[in-house]
Amino acid sequence: SNGGTRQGAEAAANIDVGAIQKKIDEYTEAIKNDPKNDKYYGARGQNYSRIGKHEKAIDDLSKAIALNPARQAYFDVRGNCFNRLTRYKQASDDYERAIAIGPPNWSLYQRRASCAIFLHDYKSAVDYGQSALKMSPNNVDTLALLGSCERELGQLESSLVHLTKANELNPNDASVLRLRAETLMSMGKKDLA
């Protein structure tokens, strides 16, 4: 399911770019007056990200991190920027740092697992997916991610368990139905597919 993607696209369509640009200008002034304040770089970076200026966001968030490397949110938001630019290794590294700083949350584990898939590291994707599932046991996206990765690793029984649960929670999710059918076929259970 790509429900998160749809929600993100809807949110992006409803943003007030002018108001965000005004905030960016205010943070730019604040930075001139206090160039060692990580919060100003972090806030400006987050606002750049909100209007799709991910390279500028990465620059500001990197400055914020240099000033305060213990703030989880900077790695989280910068990871999202790298992710949107399809720079999955860098996104993965930032999510890893955000998880280590803590506290970890479902979203960080889920995004870290998704990056692992793009990097064809299905074992890590399963590990992070399991951590996400512990935090949100009935999350269809996490169940589908796990089922897909387990299928890639040849763990067909586990894959079927996760995809069946995802299907029970959301019977209309075509991608889950397809993955589940493919897994059943791989198991030689064509009659159940």
Residue, then its C-alpha position, 0 to 999 in steps of 0.5 A: s500500500n502507498g497510503g503514506t505516499r498519497q497522504g504526503a502528496e495531498a499534504a504537499a498540494n495544500i501547503d502555503v508556499g508563500a507562508i513557508q518562504k516567509k518563515i525561511d526568510e525569518y530564519t535566514e535573518a535569525i541565522k545572520n544574528d546568531p550563526k551558531n544556533d542549530k535550531y535556526y538551521g534545522a527549522r529553515g532546513q525543514n521548511y526548505s524540505r516542505i517546499g521541495k528544496h531538498e538540496k538546500a534543506i540538506d545543506d541547512l540540516s548538515k549545518a544543524i547536525a555539525l552544531n548539534p549532532a545529538r538531535q534526532a529530528y535533524f537526521d530524520v528530516r535530512g534522511n527524508c530529503f535524501n530519500r526523496l532524492t533517491r539517495y537511499k544509502q545516505a537516507s539509510d545512514d541518517y535513519e540509522r543515526a536517528i534510531a540510535i539517538g532515539p527514541p526510535n519510532w515506527s516511522l523511522y524503522q519503516r523508512r529505514a526498512s524501505c531504504a534497505i529494499f532500494l539497496h537490495d538488502y532484504k535481510s536488513a529490511v526484514d530486521y527493521g521491518q520486524s522492529a516497526l511491526k513490534m511498534s505497530p502490529n497491524n500496520v498493513d504497509t509494514l506487513a506487506l514490506l515484511g512479506s515482500c522481503e521475506r519472499e525475496l529471501g525465500q522465507l515463503e512461510s513467513s512471507l505468507v503469514h505476513l501477507t495473509k494478515a495484511n490481506e485480512l486487515n485490508p482485503n482491497d489492497a491489490s499489491v498485497l493480493r498479488l504478492r500473496a498469490e505469487t508467494l502461494m504459487s512459489m510454494g506450489k499451492k496454485d489452487l490457493a492462489 
